[in-house]
Amino acid sequence: MRAFDATSGGDLLAEFEAQEVALFTDLVQQIIGLLERVKEGEADVDPTVLARLFPDAYSDDPEAADEFRRYTLDGLIDRKIENARGVLTSFDFARQKHTADGDMHLVQLDREYAMYWLGTLTDLRLVLATSLGIATVTEDGEMENPDAEYVESLYDWFGFAQGSLLEALEEVEGIGG
């Protein structure tokens, strides 16, 4: 992936390799599936993932938090699904660029789609961080989870995408710096 950059027209543009698009879209589709299962009330979703995706509004009053969640959860899920579908749509409309290293997908986002991406990247990183167990390094420098190196690199890759998108968005909107 080449970082998001601001275009002269005020949009945001990034290049993705074909395998990155395949991985990204697969994970976004998995997020949609997870959110749909939550909305349907299926119990196979890890509670720690739910706690990260939908934190309590009232941490000091569990009863108020439960009531708030009851009234807002469906709307929050719908918004997260809309965000994820917006990301998939942006890949559908990506332009192809042929290079010596292979095909690149040029993803161009306006502000609305940038917001879809920011929300979905956050959700992906939250799910990766909780359910896939980004391991901590022990005192002797060993990873606690043998798959953690791959998961951590994926988490970092999404972090890079999110960071470059935010920087480009700040440039377009004339904020930050």
C-alpha positions in Angstrom: 0.0 0.0 0.0 1.1 3.5 -0.8 -0.1 6.0 1.8 -3.2 8.1 1.3 -2.4 11.5 -0.3 -4.5 14.5 -0.9 -5.4 15.3 -4.5 -5.6 18.7 -6.0 -9.4 18.3 -6.2 -9.7 17.7 -2.4 -10.1 13.9 -2.6 -7.8 11.3 -1.0 -5.9 8.7 -3.0 -4.1 5.5 -2.1 -2.7 2.6 -4.1 -3.2 -1.0 -3.0 -1.7 -4.2 -4.4 -4.2 -6.9 -5.5 -3.4 -9.2 -2.5 -3.9 -6.2 -0.1 -7.3 -5.6 -1.6 -8.2 -9.2 -1.3 -7.1 -9.3 2.4 -8.8 -6.0 3.2 -12.1 -6.9 1.6 -12.1 -10.4 3.2 -11.6 -8.8 6.7 -14.2 -6.1 6.1 -16.7 -8.8 5.0 -15.9 -10.7 8.2 -16.6 -7.5 10.2 -20.0 -7.2 8.4 -20.8 -10.8 9.3 -19.8 -10.3 12.9 -22.0 -7.2 13.2 -25.0 -8.9 11.5 -24.6 -11.8 14.0 -24.6 -9.3 16.9 -27.7 -7.6 15.6 -29.5 -11.0 15.2 -28.6 -11.8 18.8 -26.3 -14.7 18.1 -24.2 -15.7 21.1 -21.0 -16.7 19.2 -19.4 -13.3 19.5 -16.6 -12.8 22.0 -17.9 -10.5 24.8 -14.5 -8.7 24.9 -14.9 -7.8 21.2 -18.4 -6.4 21.9 -17.1 -4.4 24.8 -14.5 -2.8 22.6 -16.8 -2.2 19.6 -19.7 -1.0 21.8 -18.3 0.4 25.1 -20.6 1.2 28.0 -21.9 4.7 27.9 -22.2 4.8 31.7 -19.4 3.0 33.3 -20.5 3.8 36.8 -24.1 2.7 36.3 -24.5 -0.8 34.7 -28.3 -0.5 34.7 -28.2 2.8 32.8 -25.5 1.4 30.5 -27.7 -1.6 29.6 -30.8 0.6 29.0 -28.7 2.9 26.8 -27.4 0.0 24.8 -30.9 -1.5 24.4 -32.0 1.8 22.7 -28.8 2.5 20.6 -27.2 -0.8 19.7 -29.1 -1.4 16.5 -28.4 2.1 15.2 -24.7 1.7 16.0 -24.5 -1.6 14.3 -26.3 -0.2 11.2 -23.8 2.6 11.1 -20.8 0.3 11.4 -22.2 -1.9 8.6 -22.8 1.1 6.4 -19.2 2.2 7.0 -17.9 -1.3 6.1 -20.0 -1.4 3.0 -18.7 2.0 2.0 -15.2 0.6 2.2 -16.1 -2.3 -0.1 -17.8 0.1 -2.5 -14.7 2.2 -2.7 -12.7 -0.9 -3.7 -15.4 -1.7 -6.4 -14.8 1.7 -7.9 -11.0 1.6 -7.7 -9.2 2.3 -10.9 -6.6 -0.2 -12.1 -3.0 0.7 -12.7 -0.7 -1.8 -14.4 2.9 -1.6 -13.2 6.0 -3.8 -13.7 5.4 -5.2 -10.2 1.7 -6.1 -10.9 -1.7 -4.5 -10.8 -2.4 -1.7 -8.4 -5.8 -0.5 -7.3 -6.2 3.2 -7.0 -8.7 4.0 -4.3 -10.0 7.6 -4.4 -12.1 8.8 -1.5 -14.2 11.9 -1.0 -14.9 13.1 2.6 -17.9 10.8 3.0 -16.0 7.7 2.0 -13.0 8.8 4.1 -15.3 8.7 7.1 -16.5 5.2 6.2 -12.9 4.2 6.1 -11.9 5.7 9.4 -14.8 4.0 11.2 -14.1 0.7 9.6 -10.3 0.8 10.2 -11.0 1.6 13.8 -13.4 -1.4 14.0 -10.9 -3.7 12.3 -8.1 -2.7 14.6 -10.3 -3.1 17.7 -11.4 -6.6 16.7 -7.8 -7.6 15.8 -6.5 -6.2 19.1 -9.0 -8.1 21.2 -10.1 -11.3 19.5 -7.0 -12.2 17.7 -4.8 -11.5 20.7 -2.0 -9.2 19.8 0.4 -10.6 22.3 2.6 -8.7 24.5 6.3 -9.4 24.6 7.4 -11.1 27.8 10.3 -9.8 29.9 12.7 -12.1 28.1 11.7 -10.7 24.7 9.5 -13.7 23.7 6.1 -13.4 22.1 3.4 -15.1 24.2 1.3 -16.0 21.1 3.2 -17.6 18.1 0.6 -16.1 15.7 1.0 -12.7 17.3 3.7 -11.4 15.0 1.5 -11.8 11.9 -1.5 -10.4 13.7 0.5 -7.5 15.0 1.9 -6.7 11.5 -1.7 -6.7 10.2 -2.8 -4.4 13.0 0.2 -2.1 12.2 -0.7 -2.1 8.5 -4.3 -1.0 9.3 -2.8 1.6 11.6 -0.6 2.9 8.8 -3.6 3.1 6.5 -5.6 4.9 9.1 -2.8 7.3 10.0 -2.1 8.2 6.4 -5.8 8.7 5.8 -6.1 11.1 8.7 -3.0 13.1 7.6 -4.4 13.4 4.1 -7.8 14.4 5.4 -6.2 17.1 7.6 -4.3 18.4 4.6 -7.6 18.6 2.5 -9.5 20.2 5.3 -6.7 22.6 6.3 -6.5 21.4 9.9 -3.7 20.1 12.0 0.0 20.7 11.5 
